[in-house]
Amino acid sequence: MKRLLIFIMICFCCATLSAQSRVYCEIVEKQALGKRVKVMIDFGQKRKRSKAAQTLVNESGKEIAFNSKIDALNHMDSLGWNFLQAYTVVSGSSGDNGSTSSEIHWLLYKDVTEGIDPYIGIETKESYKK
């Protein structure tokens, strides 16, 4: 009987672990507004609209302006997302008269149980309009 109970517990644990998956997203600064920033979020979805459609909005559809990029990262952390990696993309000309710009991209992940929506609490312009 004891062996049967242990076997059932092991099967239950394995089933629970196998039902989890990992989803990823990327955060990029969209616009700096003085001391506040707006960010875009990319879940790898097919884009039907401009990048502006990926801007985070609040429950009334207004774009969220964060105090800093770290504030945006803390917001995502409060929704269960974990920091994975950051990298910088530099664009423009590197010549004497050329100018360059750079963007910091943050990769985040979230482990989710099958059947649970990983995007709970996240609203973009595109999803708000639906």
N, C-alpha and C positions, 0 to 999 in steps of 0.2 A: 504494500500500500504506500509505503514511504517513497519507494522508487517511482511509482506511478505519479505521485504528487510532484516530485522533483522533475520528472519528465514533462509533465504538463506545464510547470512553471518555466522551464527552459524553452519549450515551444512557444509559449505566450511571449516571452522576452524577444525571441528571434522574430516573431511575427510583427511585434511592435517596432523593432529596429528596422526591419526591411520595408516598412511602410513610410519611412521618412525619405525625403529628397532634399536637395539643396538648390536654391534659386539664387541668381545673382542680379545685381543692378549696378549702374554706374551713375555717379553724380558729377556734374560739370557746372562750374559757375556760369550763369547766363549773363548777368549784368551786375555791375557794382553801382550802387546808388549812394554815393558819399561813403558813409560808414556802414551801410547795410548792403546785403547781397541777395540776389535771387538765383536759384539753381534750377537746372534741368535734370531730369531723371530718366534713365534709359533702362528698360527691362528687356530689351532685345525684341520688342514687338515690331510688327510691320508698321511703318509710318505712313499714314494717309495724309497727314498735315505737316506743317512746318515744325521746326524744333521748338517753337514757342508753345506748341500744344503739349509739350512734355514738362512745362513749368509746374512746379508744385503750387497748389491753391488750397485755401482753407474751405470750410464747409459752406461758405456763401459764394465760392467761386472766385474770390479775390486772390491774386498772386501773393504768396508768402514772401516777405522780405526778412531775412535772417540777420542777426547782428554781425555774423561772420560765417566763414565756411565751417568753422568748428561748431557753431551753433546749429548749422544744418546737419552736420554729422551727429551731434547729440540728439537732434530731433529723430533721425533715422534709428539711432541706437534705442531710443525710447519706444520705437515700434518693433523692436526685436531684430534689427539688422546689425551685422557685425562687420567691422572694418577688415578688409583683406589686404589691399595694396593701394598705393598711390603712384601715379606717374605723371610726367609733364609732357605735353605736346607743344613743340615749338614750330611756328609757321612764319613764313615771310622770307625775305631775302637777307643774306648775311653779308652782302657787299657794303662798301663804304656809305653809300646813300640809302641803302635798303633798311627797312625797319622790320623788326621781328616782334612777334607777340607769343605769349605762352599761356597755356591753360593747364590747370591741375585737374586730373581725373581721379576720382576715388572709386575703387571697386569695393562693393559690399556683398555680403551673402547672408542668407537666412535658411536655417534648417527647418523644414516644415513637414508636418504629418500629412499623409495623403488625404485628400478631401477637404483640407483646411486652406482657405484663401490666404496666400502669403502677403497680399497687397492690402490687407485690412488697415484702415487708417491713412492710406496714401491716396491722395486725389490729385490728378493733373488736370490741366485745362481740357484736354481731350476727353478724359473719362468723366469730368464734371458735366460736359455738354450732353452726354448720352443719357 
